[in-house]
Amino acid sequence: MEGIGFWLFMLICCLLLPGAMAGFGAFFLRGGPGKVNILFGYRTNMSMKNEDTWRFAHQRFGRLWLRWGIALLPMSAAAMLAVLGRGENAIGAMSLALLGLQLAVTVGCIAATELALRREFLPDGSRRR
């Protein structure tokens, strides 16, 4: 098969982000980074207000990433299987489309988490309810 090396490389590239989403999503749901820190975790101004916002953000973001990561893994693999044996242009175009979709999902998960934080917490980090 022509271009199998390129196809395999692009398959791996297209599975990295959904795999990371599923893995980190599961990690965040199990508690993720325990305390607010500047090195690792879902770090935005709102999520880092206090321990409550930190836990809430990791639960919300973790659930979204786990679900989307699990959904994107087989979809990405199937899409790449559809271009197996085709030329590098077709493989590259499919990879680019998949990576664009994955990026859009990632940004959507961030936006949804930030909206949930703002619905649940006041700007100072205290709960609305």
Backbone hydrogen bonds, N-H to C=O, Kabsch-Sander energy under -0.5 kcal/mol:
donor,donor_aa,acceptor,acceptor_aa,energy
4,I,1,M,-0.9
7,W,3,G,-2.7
8,L,4,I,-2.7
9,F,5,G,-2.3
10,M,6,F,-2.5
11,L,7,W,-2.6
12,I,8,L,-2.3
13,C,9,F,-2.2
14,C,10,M,-2.4
15,L,11,L,-1.2
15,L,12,I,-0.5
16,L,12,I,-1.2
17,L,13,C,-0.7
19,G,15,L,-2.0
20,A,16,L,-2.6
21,M,17,L,-2.8
22,A,18,P,-2.5
23,G,19,G,-2.5
24,F,20,A,-3.0
25,G,21,M,-2.4
26,A,22,A,-2.2
27,F,23,G,-2.1
28,F,24,F,-3.1
29,L,25,G,-2.2
30,R,26,A,-1.5
31,G,28,F,-1.4
32,G,27,F,-2.4
43,R,41,G,-1.2
44,T,42,Y,-0.7
48,M,44,T,-1.7
49,K,46,M,-1.4
54,W,50,N,-2.1
55,R,51,E,-2.5
56,F,52,D,-2.5
57,A,53,T,-2.6
58,H,54,W,-2.1
59,Q,55,R,-2.3
60,R,56,F,-2.6
61,F,57,A,-3.0
62,G,58,H,-2.2
63,R,59,Q,-2.1
64,L,60,R,-2.0
65,W,61,F,-2.9
66,L,62,G,-2.5
67,R,63,R,-2.2
68,W,64,L,-2.7
69,G,65,W,-2.7
70,I,66,L,-2.3
71,A,67,R,-2.0
72,L,68,W,-2.9
73,L,69,G,-1.8
75,M,71,A,-1.1
76,S,72,L,-2.8
77,A,73,L,-2.2
78,A,74,P,-2.7
79,A,75,M,-2.3
80,M,76,S,-2.2
81,L,77,A,-2.2
82,A,78,A,-1.5
83,V,80,M,-1.0
84,L,81,L,-1.1
86,R,83,V,-2.0
91,I,87,G,-2.2
92,G,88,E,-3.0
93,A,89,N,-2.5
94,M,90,A,-2.3
95,S,91,I,-2.4
96,L,92,G,-2.5
97,A,93,A,-2.3
98,L,94,M,-2.6
99,L,95,S,-2.8
100,G,96,L,-2.2
101,L,97,A,-2.3
102,Q,98,L,-2.7
103,L,99,L,-2.3
104,A,100,G,-2.3
105,V,101,L,-2.4
106,T,102,Q,-2.3
107,V,103,L,-2.5
108,G,104,A,-2.4
109,C,105,V,-2.4
110,I,106,T,-1.9
111,A,107,V,-2.6
112,A,108,G,-2.7
113,T,109,C,-2.0
114,E,110,I,-2.5
115,L,111,A,-2.4
116,A,112,A,-2.1
117,L,113,T,-2.4
118,R,114,E,-2.2
119,R,115,L,-1.9
120,E,116,A,-2.0
121,F,117,L,-2.6
122,L,126,S,-3.5
125,G,122,L,-2.4
128,R,120,E,-2.7
